[in-house]
Amino acid sequence: MTLFRPLEPVGRTTRIVLGIAFFVVFFLAWAAATLSGYVPIIFLADPITMVQDGWVLLTKFGFSRDIGVTVWRVLGGFILAAVVAVPLGILMGAYKSVEAFLEPFVSFARYLPASAFVPLLILWAGIGETQKLLVIFIGSVFQIVLMVAVAVGNTRRDLVEAAYTLGAGSSSVVRRVLIPANAPEIAEILRLVLGWAWTYVIVAELIGSSSGIGHMIIESQALMATGQIVFGIIVIGLIGLVSDLAFKVVNRVFFGWRLA
């Protein structure tokens, strides 16, 4: 079967059907395990209870505002990280002297868990929005820097040599060769790291927060309201899925020549 042939592409319709099929199987298994009583509701709410609890959150407790606050925090921290990290990554990938200077620290810093900085950031910035943005910034910036640097550093050498042959200078090579050649991959790197940013914002909201999806989840845990917890988790996944698809559409629009 062509579906199980290594590296064999599948059609768009087949891809959509298979993707939906997984969610159908997942929710059927979830419903079977919970509605049958095999898994007690105190450990995991069934899909019906989850939907009911989610509706109550949205209509009576203003959960939509929490969603908006969390989305704003993710985008704010992520954009700050991208603005700093992408130029640094390009410089590291283009100039080996810059790479030699920054790479050891970046490689060290990217292994530091963003959650470990939460106590310090609360001391430095309090429990306001700045602290939340900094957690996302720290968790994202070093990953982006290193991944962009690797992508730029792996640019085809013949393109660079051709530019020099045509009389381009060092800065022109960066602007006219390295950046355009790696723009699609840089956009893909940002798409991947945006997913990681969502894990950091929930960590930031679990401590010292009065709003956001993470705040709702920790309050629901205290009440053992597993339906609300699962609903919050699913909302995060849905927002992440939408943002991921949006990134793919944008990449296809701007870099369709590379994806073709």
URHU-V841010 format. One record per residue. N is the residue number from 1. RES is the residue in three letters. SS is DSSP state (alpha for helix, beta for strand, coil for the rest). PSI is psi in radians with two decimals (NA if undefined). NEAR is the number of other ideal C-beta (glycine too) atoms within 8 Angstrom. Layout:
BEGIN
<<N & RES & SS & PSI & NEAR> <N & RES & SS & PSI & NEAR>>
END
This chain:
BEGIN
<<1 & MET & coil & 2.42 & 4> <2 & THR & alpha & -0.40 & 6> <3 & LEU & alpha & -0.43 & 7> <4 & PHE & alpha & 0.46 & 4> <5 & ARG & coil & 2.19 & 7> <6 & PRO & coil & 2.28 & 3> <7 & LEU & coil & 0.19 & 4> <8 & GLU & coil & 2.10 & 7> <9 & PRO & coil & 2.67 & 4> <10 & VAL & coil & 2.73 & 8> <11 & GLY & coil & 2.85 & 6> <12 & ARG & alpha & -0.76 & 5> <13 & THR & alpha & -0.77 & 6> <14 & THR & alpha & -0.71 & 9> <15 & ARG & alpha & -0.76 & 9> <16 & ILE & alpha & -0.78 & 8> <17 & VAL & alpha & -0.78 & 8> <18 & LEU & alpha & -0.70 & 9> <19 & GLY & alpha & -0.77 & 8> <20 & ILE & alpha & -0.64 & 8> <21 & ALA & alpha & -0.67 & 8> <22 & PHE & alpha & -0.78 & 8> <23 & PHE & alpha & -0.66 & 8> <24 & VAL & alpha & -0.83 & 8> <25 & VAL & alpha & -0.72 & 8> <26 & PHE & alpha & -0.83 & 8> <27 & PHE & alpha & -0.57 & 9> <28 & LEU & alpha & -0.74 & 8> <29 & ALA & alpha & -0.72 & 8> <30 & TRP & alpha & -0.82 & 11> <31 & ALA & alpha & -0.74 & 10> <32 & ALA & alpha & -0.70 & 9> <33 & ALA & alpha & -0.60 & 10> <34 & THR & alpha & -0.78 & 14> <35 & LEU & alpha & -0.46 & 9> <36 & SER & coil & -0.21 & 6> <37 & GLY & coil & 0.01 & 6> <38 & TYR & coil & -0.67 & 6> <39 & VAL & coil & 2.02 & 8> <40 & PRO & coil & 2.59 & 6> <41 & ILE & coil & -0.42 & 11> <42 & ILE & coil & -0.41 & 5> <43 & PHE & coil & -0.64 & 6> <44 & LEU & coil & 2.09 & 11> <45 & ALA & coil & 2.66 & 13> <46 & ASP & coil & 2.87 & 11> <47 & PRO & alpha & -0.64 & 11> <48 & ILE & alpha & -0.81 & 7> <49 & THR & alpha & -0.68 & 10> <50 & MET & alpha & -0.78 & 13> <51 & VAL & alpha & -0.73 & 9> <52 & GLN & alpha & -0.80 & 9> <53 & ASP & alpha & -0.67 & 13> <54 & GLY & alpha & -0.70 & 14> <55 & TRP & alpha & -0.70 & 8> <56 & VAL & alpha & -0.75 & 9> <57 & LEU & alpha & -0.75 & 12> <58 & LEU & alpha & -0.65 & 9> <59 & THR & alpha & -0.48 & 5> <60 & LYS & alpha & -0.44 & 6> <61 & PHE & coil & 0.18 & 6> <62 & GLY & coil & 0.71 & 6> <63 & PHE & alpha & -0.43 & 10> <64 & SER & alpha & -0.58 & 7> <65 & ARG & alpha & -0.70 & 8> <66 & ASP & alpha & -0.69 & 13> <67 & ILE & alpha & -0.81 & 11> <68 & GLY & alpha & -0.71 & 8> <69 & VAL & alpha & -0.77 & 10> <70 & THR & alpha & -0.75 & 14> <71 & VAL & alpha & -0.74 & 9> <72 & TRP & alpha & -0.74 & 8> <73 & ARG & alpha & -0.76 & 16> <74 & VAL & alpha & -0.87 & 13> <75 & LEU & alpha & -0.71 & 8> <76 & GLY & alpha & -0.89 & 11> <77 & GLY & alpha & -0.66 & 18> <78 & PHE & alpha & -0.75 & 13> <79 & ILE & alpha & -0.72 & 8> <80 & LEU & alpha & -0.77 & 11> <81 & ALA & alpha & -0.74 & 15> <82 & ALA & alpha & -0.71 & 11> <83 & VAL & alpha & -0.63 & 8> <84 & VAL & alpha & -0.76 & 10> <85 & ALA & alpha & -0.69 & 15> <86 & VAL & alpha & -0.86 & 12> <87 & PRO & alpha & -0.70 & 8> <88 & LEU & alpha & -0.72 & 12> <89 & GLY & alpha & -0.69 & 17> <90 & ILE & alpha & -0.75 & 15> <91 & LEU & alpha & -0.75 & 9> <92 & MET & alpha & -0.72 & 18> <93 & GLY & alpha & -0.55 & 16> <94 & ALA & alpha & -0.69 & 11> <95 & TYR & coil & 2.02 & 7> <96 & LYS & alpha & -0.48 & 5> <97 & SER & alpha & -0.71 & 6> <98 & VAL & alpha & -0.69 & 10> <99 & GLU & alpha & -0.76 & 12> <100 & ALA & alpha & -0.56 & 7> <101 & PHE & alpha & -0.72 & 6> <102 & LEU & alpha & -0.50 & 11> <103 & GLU & alpha & -0.73 & 11> <104 & PRO & alpha & -0.76 & 6> <105 & PHE & alpha & -0.75 & 7> <106 & VAL & alpha & -0.75 & 13> <107 & SER & alpha & -0.63 & 9> <108 & PHE & alpha & -0.83 & 8> <109 & ALA & alpha & -0.53 & 8> <110 & ARG & coil & -0.25 & 10> <111 & TYR & coil & -0.12 & 5> <112 & LEU & coil & 2.13 & 9> <113 & PRO & coil & 2.30 & 5> <114 & ALA & alpha & -0.57 & 12> <115 & SER & alpha & -0.48 & 8> <116 & ALA & alpha & -0.34 & 7> <117 & PHE & alpha & -0.18 & 12> <118 & VAL & alpha & -0.84 & 13> <119 & PRO & alpha & -0.72 & 7> <120 & LEU & alpha & -0.73 & 7> <121 & LEU & alpha & -0.56 & 11> <122 & ILE & alpha & -0.68 & 12> <123 & LEU & alpha & -0.70 & 5> <124 & TRP & alpha & -0.74 & 6> <125 & ALA & alpha & 0.03 & 8> <126 & GLY & coil & -2.80 & 6> <127 & ILE & coil & 0.33 & 7> <128 & GLY & coil & -2.83 & 7> <129 & GLU & alpha & -0.55 & 7> <130 & THR & alpha & -0.73 & 8> <131 & GLN & alpha & -0.74 & 16> <132 & LYS & alpha & -0.75 & 15> <133 & LEU & alpha & -0.67 & 12> <134 & LEU & alpha & -0.61 & 12> <135 & VAL & alpha & -0.81 & 18> <136 & ILE & alpha & -0.70 & 19> <137 & PHE & alpha & -0.87 & 12> <138 & ILE & alpha & -0.69 & 12> <139 & GLY & alpha & -0.41 & 12> <140 & SER & alpha & -0.63 & 17> <141 & VAL & alpha & -0.77 & 12> <142 & PHE & alpha & -0.57 & 11> <143 & GLN & alpha & -0.78 & 12> <144 & ILE & alpha & -0.77 & 16> <145 & VAL & alpha & -0.89 & 15> <146 & LEU & alpha & -0.72 & 14> <147 & MET & alpha & -0.69 & 12> <148 & VAL & alpha & -0.71 & 18> <149 & ALA & alpha & -0.73 & 16> <150 & VAL & alpha & -0.74 & 9> <151 & ALA & alpha & -0.83 & 14> <152 & VAL & alpha & -0.69 & 14> <153 & GLY & alpha & -0.37 & 10> <154 & ASN & coil & 0.26 & 6> <155 & THR & coil & 2.46 & 13> <156 & ARG & coil & 2.20 & 6> <157 & ARG & alpha & -0.53 & 6> <158 & ASP & alpha & -0.52 & 6> <159 & LEU & alpha & -0.72 & 10> <160 & VAL & alpha & -0.79 & 12> <161 & GLU & alpha & -0.65 & 8> <162 & ALA & alpha & -0.67 & 8> <163 & ALA & alpha & -0.74 & 12> <164 & TYR & alpha & -0.68 & 9> <165 & THR & alpha & -0.59 & 6> <166 & LEU & coil & 0.08 & 6> <167 & GLY & coil & 0.19 & 4> <168 & ALA & coil & 2.54 & 9> <169 & GLY & coil & 3.14 & 5> <170 & SER & alpha & -0.83 & 5> <171 & SER & alpha & -0.61 & 6> <172 & SER & alpha & -0.63 & 10> <173 & VAL & alpha & -0.72 & 14> <174 & VAL & alpha & -0.84 & 11> <175 & ARG & alpha & -0.71 & 8> <176 & ARG & alpha & -0.28 & 9> <177 & VAL & alpha & -1.04 & 14> <178 & LEU & alpha & -0.82 & 14> <179 & ILE & alpha & -0.88 & 10> <180 & PRO & alpha & -0.67 & 7> <181 & ALA & alpha & -0.51 & 9> <182 & ASN & alpha & 0.02 & 14> <183 & ALA & alpha & -0.77 & 10> <184 & PRO & alpha & -0.71 & 11> <185 & GLU & alpha & -0.61 & 8> <186 & ILE & alpha & -0.73 & 12> <187 & ALA & alpha & -0.67 & 13> <188 & GLU & alpha & -0.65 & 9> <189 & ILE & alpha & -0.77 & 12> <190 & LEU & alpha & -0.66 & 12> <191 & ARG & alpha & -0.75 & 12> <192 & LEU & alpha & -0.78 & 9> <193 & VAL & alpha & -0.49 & 14> <194 & LEU & alpha & -0.63 & 13> <195 & GLY & alpha & -0.69 & 10> <196 & TRP & alpha & -0.58 & 11> <197 & ALA & alpha & -0.53 & 15> <198 & TRP & alpha & -0.58 & 12> <199 & THR & alpha & -0.60 & 9> <200 & TYR & alpha & -0.65 & 16> <201 & VAL & alpha & -0.61 & 17> <202 & ILE & alpha & -0.70 & 12> <203 & VAL & alpha & -0.76 & 13> <204 & ALA & alpha & -0.60 & 15> <205 & GLU & alpha & -0.25 & 16> <206 & LEU & alpha & -0.35 & 10> <207 & ILE & coil & 2.19 & 9> <208 & GLY & coil & 0.72 & 5> <209 & SER & coil & 2.53 & 12> <210 & SER & coil & 0.11 & 3> <211 & SER & coil & 2.91 & 8> <212 & GLY & coil & 2.86 & 13> <213 & ILE & alpha & -0.72 & 13> <214 & GLY & alpha & -0.68 & 14> <215 & HIS & alpha & -0.76 & 13> <216 & MET & alpha & -0.71 & 13> <217 & ILE & alpha & -0.76 & 14> <218 & ILE & alpha & -0.59 & 10> <219 & GLU & alpha & -0.68 & 8> <220 & SER & alpha & -0.59 & 12> <221 & GLN & alpha & -0.68 & 9> <222 & ALA & alpha & -0.54 & 6> <223 & LEU & coil & 0.00 & 7> <224 & MET & coil & 0.60 & 6> <225 & ALA & coil & 1.42 & 10> <226 & THR & alpha & -0.45 & 12> <227 & GLY & alpha & -0.74 & 13> <228 & GLN & alpha & -0.68 & 14> <229 & ILE & alpha & -0.83 & 12> <230 & VAL & alpha & -0.68 & 11> <231 & PHE & alpha & -0.76 & 13> <232 & GLY & alpha & -0.72 & 12> <233 & ILE & alpha & -0.74 & 9> <234 & ILE & alpha & -0.67 & 10> <235 & VAL & alpha & -0.75 & 11> <236 & ILE & alpha & -0.79 & 12> <237 & GLY & alpha & -0.71 & 8> <238 & LEU & alpha & -0.76 & 8> <239 & ILE & alpha & -0.74 & 11> <240 & GLY & alpha & -0.71 & 10> <241 & LEU & alpha & -0.74 & 8> <242 & VAL & alpha & -0.78 & 8> <243 & SER & alpha & -0.64 & 9> <244 & ASP & alpha & -0.78 & 11> <245 & LEU & alpha & -0.66 & 8> <246 & ALA & alpha & -0.73 & 8> <247 & PHE & alpha & -0.75 & 12> <248 & LYS & alpha & -0.70 & 9> <249 & VAL & alpha & -0.79 & 8> <250 & VAL & alpha & -0.77 & 9> <251 & ASN & alpha & -0.66 & 13> <252 & ARG & alpha & -0.62 & 9> <253 & VAL & alpha & -0.80 & 7> <254 & PHE & alpha & -0.50 & 9> <255 & PHE & coil & 0.62 & 11> <256 & GLY & alpha & -0.51 & 8> <257 & TRP & alpha & -0.51 & 5> <258 & ARG & alpha & -0.57 & 6> <259 & LEU & alpha & -0.31 & 8> <260 & ALA & coil & NA & 4>>
END
